Every structure is written in C-alpha cells, then in structure tokens.
Amino acid sequence: MTTSTGIFERSLGDDFARLHPQLQRRFGVGVEAGYGCIGRGTMTEVRRGPWWTLPFLLIGTFRNILFPERGRDVPFRIDNHAYLDDFGRETVTFVRTMEVRPGRRRRFDATMIYSDARRRVVDYLGTHQHLAVDLDLAVTDDGALQLTSGEQRFYEGPLAFRFPMLFSGRARLRERYDDEQQRFLIDLEIHNDILGFLFGYRGAFTCEFVEGPAPATVKPYREELRE
C-alpha cells in the first residue's frame, strides 16, 4: 500500500517543511511522487582511518558497504529511486558510486524504508540487506538535513541479532543546498567506538530529476523483511 507522503516526510513530520526547498524535492523521492533523483559531482576528499582500520573497510567491499581507498576530486554519483519491494514496502535506493582511481569504481549501497514499528527510517546496508540500521533525522536551523545512525541489526537466514557497535561504525551525515553554487553539499563521517575515525567523504553535486521505474542495477540482490 502506497502513500503520497515519502519516507523522509513521514519520519520528519512537520519539520520536513523546514528543509531547504531543493532538499524537500530531493528527499521527496517516492512511489507516489513519481520521480527519482540522480546526483553527479565530485567528492573533494575521500578519507579513511589509520592502517589498522583497513581490514574493517576491506570486509565492507564484499557487500558494497565500505571501501578502503582514499583520494581527492573523486567523481561521484548517487542514485535515488523509489519502488515497492517484494513485501510491498516503499523503498528508496541510496546507491553511491565513486571512481576512486582510473579503472576502479567502488559502490556504497543502501536501501531505506519507513518502519511503522520503529517510527523511523531504517537503512538496509549492502547488496543483500544483511545490516538494518536505525536512522535519526533532524533539520538544522539553516534548512540542512542531519542524519545520525543508531542501533544496528544483522540478518541472514535464521540468524538475527543486534550487531555490536564494537565491530561497526556510527555515521553522521549533513547535507545542505548552497544557493550561490546551486549545488548540494554533503559531509559524511563514520566512527567506531574503539578505533575512532573509519571513513568519510565531503563534496558537492547537482541533481537530475528523472521519471520511470527504479533500475534493477540499484536494487539489492536479496530483500529482508525483518526491520
């Protein structure tokens, strides 16, 4: 069952109207809205933590969750498309693709739903939705969107458990629209409770709003019903 209110507006409630109008359009992507969003730009900086964080980041490459490369002026693309998953839930893709060096592209895949039970957006990370992450959303005084990740749960077959934060990271993201540049500005950092800073990027991009169904290339290989 669909609704005319997208997942971010459902989560933010009346605060959604406090977002910059361009952010309202971007995060208004939904099934009933009838459009998707493709962002293209450059990450001025892609960073990672010290050498001892490399094994943690390398593991993430197997499911398009994290990656170990770093660089400057990295070409960037983000695909946001809405669709109904096999369980009838409105889902929005957040697939980030970075050309970290010539001939090497990395993806950071996520699909998001609004959970009525949890009363928040839940972010499924990776190609197989193994990791479900609670998201806390807020609007800043200047109309930016602020996102902070919370509890994480791991699902695979009969396995289901709360993922220890000792072995994971907490994400903090801020996205705003710059009227002078006419671009979206994004800043993401992921920290581990013990290891400290793990990964992050910051940069700018423009958006193209497109119609049509979500491409199969941005959907997960496996969908998880458990939230």
Contacts in CASP RR format, 6 or more apart in sequence:
PFRMAT RR
TARGET T0000
AUTHOR 0000-0000-0000
METHOD contacts of the structure
MODEL  1
MTTSTGIFERSLGDDFARLHPQLQRRFGVGVEAGYGCIGRGTMTEVRRGP
WWTLPFLLIGTFRNILFPERGRDVPFRIDNHAYLDDFGRETVTFVRTMEV
RPGRRRRFDATMIYSDARRRVVDYLGTHQHLAVDLDLAVTDDGALQLTSG
EQRFYEGPLAFRFPMLFSGRARLRERYDDEQQRFLIDLEIHNDILGFLFG
YRGAFTCEFVEGPAPATVKPYREELRE
1 88 0 8 1.000
2 31 0 8 1.000
2 32 0 8 1.000
2 84 0 8 1.000
2 90 0 8 1.000
3 10 0 8 1.000
3 32 0 8 1.000
3 90 0 8 1.000
4 32 0 8 1.000
4 33 0 8 1.000
6 28 0 8 1.000
6 29 0 8 1.000
6 30 0 8 1.000
6 32 0 8 1.000
6 33 0 8 1.000
6 82 0 8 1.000
6 90 0 8 1.000
6 114 0 8 1.000
7 30 0 8 1.000
7 90 0 8 1.000
7 92 0 8 1.000
7 112 0 8 1.000
7 113 0 8 1.000
7 114 0 8 1.000
7 121 0 8 1.000
8 16 0 8 1.000
8 27 0 8 1.000
8 28 0 8 1.000
8 121 0 8 1.000
8 137 0 8 1.000
8 145 0 8 1.000
9 16 0 8 1.000
9 27 0 8 1.000
9 28 0 8 1.000
10 114 0 8 1.000
11 114 0 8 1.000
11 120 0 8 1.000
11 121 0 8 1.000
11 135 0 8 1.000
11 137 0 8 1.000
12 19 0 8 1.000
12 137 0 8 1.000
12 138 0 8 1.000
12 139 0 8 1.000
15 138 0 8 1.000
15 139 0 8 1.000
16 24 0 8 1.000
16 27 0 8 1.000
16 139 0 8 1.000
17 24 0 8 1.000
18 139 0 8 1.000
18 143 0 8 1.000
19 27 0 8 1.000
19 139 0 8 1.000
19 143 0 8 1.000
19 144 0 8 1.000
19 145 0 8 1.000
20 142 0 8 1.000
20 143 0 8 1.000
20 144 0 8 1.000
20 176 0 8 1.000
20 177 0 8 1.000
22 177 0 8 1.000
22 184 0 8 1.000
22 207 0 8 1.000
23 143 0 8 1.000
23 144 0 8 1.000
23 145 0 8 1.000
23 175 0 8 1.000
23 176 0 8 1.000
23 177 0 8 1.000
23 184 0 8 1.000
25 209 0 8 1.000
26 37 0 8 1.000
26 80 0 8 1.000
26 184 0 8 1.000
26 207 0 8 1.000
27 145 0 8 1.000
29 35 0 8 1.000
29 36 0 8 1.000
29 37 0 8 1.000
29 80 0 8 1.000
29 81 0 8 1.000
29 82 0 8 1.000
29 92 0 8 1.000
30 36 0 8 1.000
30 82 0 8 1.000
30 90 0 8 1.000
30 92 0 8 1.000
31 82 0 8 1.000
31 83 0 8 1.000
31 84 0 8 1.000
31 90 0 8 1.000
33 82 0 8 1.000
34 82 0 8 1.000
34 211 0 8 1.000
34 212 0 8 1.000
35 209 0 8 1.000
35 210 0 8 1.000
35 211 0 8 1.000
35 212 0 8 1.000
36 80 0 8 1.000
36 81 0 8 1.000
36 82 0 8 1.000
36 209 0 8 1.000
36 210 0 8 1.000
36 211 0 8 1.000
36 212 0 8 1.000
36 214 0 8 1.000
37 78 0 8 1.000
37 79 0 8 1.000
37 80 0 8 1.000
37 81 0 8 1.000
37 207 0 8 1.000
37 208 0 8 1.000
37 209 0 8 1.000
37 210 0 8 1.000
38 77 0 8 1.000
38 78 0 8 1.000
38 79 0 8 1.000
38 80 0 8 1.000
38 207 0 8 1.000
38 208 0 8 1.000
38 210 0 8 1.000
39 76 0 8 1.000
39 77 0 8 1.000
39 78 0 8 1.000
39 79 0 8 1.000
39 80 0 8 1.000
39 184 0 8 1.000
39 205 0 8 1.000
39 206 0 8 1.000
39 207 0 8 1.000
39 208 0 8 1.000
40 76 0 8 1.000
40 77 0 8 1.000
40 205 0 8 1.000
40 206 0 8 1.000
40 208 0 8 1.000
41 75 0 8 1.000
41 76 0 8 1.000
41 77 0 8 1.000
41 183 0 8 1.000
41 203 0 8 1.000
41 204 0 8 1.000
41 205 0 8 1.000
41 206 0 8 1.000
42 73 0 8 1.000
42 74 0 8 1.000
42 75 0 8 1.000
42 76 0 8 1.000
42 203 0 8 1.000
42 204 0 8 1.000
42 205 0 8 1.000
43 73 0 8 1.000
43 74 0 8 1.000
43 76 0 8 1.000
43 98 0 8 1.000
43 201 0 8 1.000
43 202 0 8 1.000
43 203 0 8 1.000
44 72 0 8 1.000
44 73 0 8 1.000
44 202 0 8 1.000
44 203 0 8 1.000
44 204 0 8 1.000
45 71 0 8 1.000
45 72 0 8 1.000
45 201 0 8 1.000
45 202 0 8 1.000
45 203 0 8 1.000
46 69 0 8 1.000
46 70 0 8 1.000
46 71 0 8 1.000
46 72 0 8 1.000
46 74 0 8 1.000
46 98 0 8 1.000
46 100 0 8 1.000
46 200 0 8 1.000
46 201 0 8 1.000
47 70 0 8 1.000
47 71 0 8 1.000
47 197 0 8 1.000
47 199 0 8 1.000
47 200 0 8 1.000
47 201 0 8 1.000
48 54 0 8 1.000
48 57 0 8 1.000
48 68 0 8 1.000
48 69 0 8 1.000
48 70 0 8 1.000
48 198 0 8 1.000
48 199 0 8 1.000
48 200 0 8 1.000
49 195 0 8 1.000
49 196 0 8 1.000
49 197 0 8 1.000
49 198 0 8 1.000
49 199 0 8 1.000
52 195 0 8 1.000
53 192 0 8 1.000
53 195 0 8 1.000
53 197 0 8 1.000
53 198 0 8 1.000
53 199 0 8 1.000
54 68 0 8 1.000
56 66 0 8 1.000
56 192 0 8 1.000
56 195 0 8 1.000
56 198 0 8 1.000
57 66 0 8 1.000
57 67 0 8 1.000
57 68 0 8 1.000
57 198 0 8 1.000
57 199 0 8 1.000
58 68 0 8 1.000
59 66 0 8 1.000
60 66 0 8 1.000
60 67 0 8 1.000
61 67 0 8 1.000
61 68 0 8 1.000
61 106 0 8 1.000
63 109 0 8 1.000
63 125 0 8 1.000
63 126 0 8 1.000
63 127 0 8 1.000
63 128 0 8 1.000
63 130 0 8 1.000
64 106 0 8 1.000
64 107 0 8 1.000
64 108 0 8 1.000
64 109 0 8 1.000
64 126 0 8 1.000
64 127 0 8 1.000
65 108 0 8 1.000
65 109 0 8 1.000
65 125 0 8 1.000
65 126 0 8 1.000
65 131 0 8 1.000
66 108 0 8 1.000
66 190 0 8 1.000
66 198 0 8 1.000
66 199 0 8 1.000
67 100 0 8 1.000
67 106 0 8 1.000
67 108 0 8 1.000
69 100 0 8 1.000
69 101 0 8 1.000
69 104 0 8 1.000
69 106 0 8 1.000
70 100 0 8 1.000
71 100 0 8 1.000
74 98 0 8 1.000
74 99 0 8 1.000
74 100 0 8 1.000
74 201 0 8 1.000
75 98 0 8 1.000
75 99 0 8 1.000
76 96 0 8 1.000
76 97 0 8 1.000
76 98 0 8 1.000
76 201 0 8 1.000
76 203 0 8 1.000
76 205 0 8 1.000
77 96 0 8 1.000
77 97 0 8 1.000
77 98 0 8 1.000
78 94 0 8 1.000
78 95 0 8 1.000
78 96 0 8 1.000
78 97 0 8 1.000
78 205 0 8 1.000
79 93 0 8 1.000
79 94 0 8 1.000
79 95 0 8 1.000
79 97 0 8 1.000
79 215 0 8 1.000
79 218 0 8 1.000
80 92 0 8 1.000
80 93 0 8 1.000
80 94 0 8 1.000
81 92 0 8 1.000
81 93 0 8 1.000
81 213 0 8 1.000
81 214 0 8 1.000
81 215 0 8 1.000
81 218 0 8 1.000
82 90 0 8 1.000
82 91 0 8 1.000
82 92 0 8 1.000
82 93 0 8 1.000
82 214 0 8 1.000
83 90 0 8 1.000
83 91 0 8 1.000
83 93 0 8 1.000
83 213 0 8 1.000
83 214 0 8 1.000
83 219 0 8 1.000
84 90 0 8 1.000
84 91 0 8 1.000
85 91 0 8 1.000
85 111 0 8 1.000
85 113 0 8 1.000
85 223 0 8 1.000
86 223 0 8 1.000
87 223 0 8 1.000
87 225 0 8 1.000
89 113 0 8 1.000
90 113 0 8 1.000
90 114 0 8 1.000
91 111 0 8 1.000
91 112 0 8 1.000
91 113 0 8 1.000
92 111 0 8 1.000
92 112 0 8 1.000
92 113 0 8 1.000
93 109 0 8 1.000
93 110 0 8 1.000
93 111 0 8 1.000
93 112 0 8 1.000
93 214 0 8 1.000
93 218 0 8 1.000
93 219 0 8 1.000
94 109 0 8 1.000
94 110 0 8 1.000
94 111 0 8 1.000
94 112 0 8 1.000
94 123 0 8 1.000
95 107 0 8 1.000
95 108 0 8 1.000
95 109 0 8 1.000
95 110 0 8 1.000
95 218 0 8 1.000
96 107 0 8 1.000
96 108 0 8 1.000
96 109 0 8 1.000
97 105 0 8 1.000
97 106 0 8 1.000
97 107 0 8 1.000
97 108 0 8 1.000
98 105 0 8 1.000
98 106 0 8 1.000
98 107 0 8 1.000
98 108 0 8 1.000
98 201 0 8 1.000
99 105 0 8 1.000
100 106 0 8 1.000
109 125 0 8 1.000
109 126 0 8 1.000
109 127 0 8 1.000
109 218 0 8 1.000
109 220 0 8 1.000
110 123 0 8 1.000
110 124 0 8 1.000
110 125 0 8 1.000
110 126 0 8 1.000
111 123 0 8 1.000
111 124 0 8 1.000
111 129 0 8 1.000
111 219 0 8 1.000
111 220 0 8 1.000
112 121 0 8 1.000
112 122 0 8 1.000
112 123 0 8 1.000
112 124 0 8 1.000
112 135 0 8 1.000
113 121 0 8 1.000
113 122 0 8 1.000
113 124 0 8 1.000
113 227 0 8 1.000
114 120 0 8 1.000
114 121 0 8 1.000
114 122 0 8 1.000
115 121 0 8 1.000
115 122 0 8 1.000
115 227 0 8 1.000
117 227 0 8 1.000
118 134 0 8 1.000
118 227 0 8 1.000
120 134 0 8 1.000
120 135 0 8 1.000
120 136 0 8 1.000
120 137 0 8 1.000
121 135 0 8 1.000
121 137 0 8 1.000
122 132 0 8 1.000
122 133 0 8 1.000
122 134 0 8 1.000
122 135 0 8 1.000
122 227 0 8 1.000
123 132 0 8 1.000
123 133 0 8 1.000
123 134 0 8 1.000
123 135 0 8 1.000
123 149 0 8 1.000
124 131 0 8 1.000
124 132 0 8 1.000
124 133 0 8 1.000
124 220 0 8 1.000
124 224 0 8 1.000
125 131 0 8 1.000
125 132 0 8 1.000
125 133 0 8 1.000
126 220 0 8 1.000
127 220 0 8 1.000
127 221 0 8 1.000
127 222 0 8 1.000
128 156 0 8 1.000
128 220 0 8 1.000
128 221 0 8 1.000
128 222 0 8 1.000
128 224 0 8 1.000
129 155 0 8 1.000
129 220 0 8 1.000
129 222 0 8 1.000
129 223 0 8 1.000
129 224 0 8 1.000
130 154 0 8 1.000
130 155 0 8 1.000
130 156 0 8 1.000
130 224 0 8 1.000
131 152 0 8 1.000
131 153 0 8 1.000
131 154 0 8 1.000
131 155 0 8 1.000
131 163 0 8 1.000
131 168 0 8 1.000
132 152 0 8 1.000
132 153 0 8 1.000
132 155 0 8 1.000
132 224 0 8 1.000
132 226 0 8 1.000
132 227 0 8 1.000
133 149 0 8 1.000
133 150 0 8 1.000
133 151 0 8 1.000
133 152 0 8 1.000
133 153 0 8 1.000
133 171 0 8 1.000
134 149 0 8 1.000
134 150 0 8 1.000
134 151 0 8 1.000
134 152 0 8 1.000
135 147 0 8 1.000
135 148 0 8 1.000
135 149 0 8 1.000
135 150 0 8 1.000
136 147 0 8 1.000
136 148 0 8 1.000
136 149 0 8 1.000
136 150 0 8 1.000
137 145 0 8 1.000
137 146 0 8 1.000
137 147 0 8 1.000
138 145 0 8 1.000
138 146 0 8 1.000
138 148 0 8 1.000
139 145 0 8 1.000
139 146 0 8 1.000
140 146 0 8 1.000
140 174 0 8 1.000
140 176 0 8 1.000
142 176 0 8 1.000
143 176 0 8 1.000
144 174 0 8 1.000
144 175 0 8 1.000
144 176 0 8 1.000
144 177 0 8 1.000
145 173 0 8 1.000
145 174 0 8 1.000
145 175 0 8 1.000
145 176 0 8 1.000
146 172 0 8 1.000
146 173 0 8 1.000
146 174 0 8 1.000
147 171 0 8 1.000
147 172 0 8 1.000
147 173 0 8 1.000
147 174 0 8 1.000
147 175 0 8 1.000
148 170 0 8 1.000
148 171 0 8 1.000
148 172 0 8 1.000
148 173 0 8 1.000
149 169 0 8 1.000
149 170 0 8 1.000
149 171 0 8 1.000
149 172 0 8 1.000
150 170 0 8 1.000
151 162 0 8 1.000
152 162 0 8 1.000
152 163 0 8 1.000
152 165 0 8 1.000
152 168 0 8 1.000
153 160 0 8 1.000
153 161 0 8 1.000
153 162 0 8 1.000
153 163 0 8 1.000
153 226 0 8 1.000
154 160 0 8 1.000
154 161 0 8 1.000
154 162 0 8 1.000
154 163 0 8 1.000
155 224 0 8 1.000
155 226 0 8 1.000
160 226 0 8 1.000
165 192 0 8 1.000
165 193 0 8 1.000
166 192 0 8 1.000
166 193 0 8 1.000
166 194 0 8 1.000
168 192 0 8 1.000
169 190 0 8 1.000
169 191 0 8 1.000
169 192 0 8 1.000
169 193 0 8 1.000
169 198 0 8 1.000
170 190 0 8 1.000
170 191 0 8 1.000
170 192 0 8 1.000
170 193 0 8 1.000
171 188 0 8 1.000
171 189 0 8 1.000
171 190 0 8 1.000
172 188 0 8 1.000
172 189 0 8 1.000
172 190 0 8 1.000
172 191 0 8 1.000
173 186 0 8 1.000
173 187 0 8 1.000
173 188 0 8 1.000
173 189 0 8 1.000
174 186 0 8 1.000
174 187 0 8 1.000
175 184 0 8 1.000
175 185 0 8 1.000
175 186 0 8 1.000
175 187 0 8 1.000
176 184 0 8 1.000
176 185 0 8 1.000
177 183 0 8 1.000
177 184 0 8 1.000
177 185 0 8 1.000
178 184 0 8 1.000
178 185 0 8 1.000
178 204 0 8 1.000
181 204 0 8 1.000
182 206 0 8 1.000
183 204 0 8 1.000
183 205 0 8 1.000
183 206 0 8 1.000
184 204 0 8 1.000
184 205 0 8 1.000
184 206 0 8 1.000
184 207 0 8 1.000
185 202 0 8 1.000
185 203 0 8 1.000
185 204 0 8 1.000
186 201 0 8 1.000
186 202 0 8 1.000
186 203 0 8 1.000
186 204 0 8 1.000
186 205 0 8 1.000
187 201 0 8 1.000
187 202 0 8 1.000
187 203 0 8 1.000
188 200 0 8 1.000
188 201 0 8 1.000
188 202 0 8 1.000
189 197 0 8 1.000
189 199 0 8 1.000
189 200 0 8 1.000
190 197 0 8 1.000
190 198 0 8 1.000
190 199 0 8 1.000
190 200 0 8 1.000
191 197 0 8 1.000
191 198 0 8 1.000
192 198 0 8 1.000
END
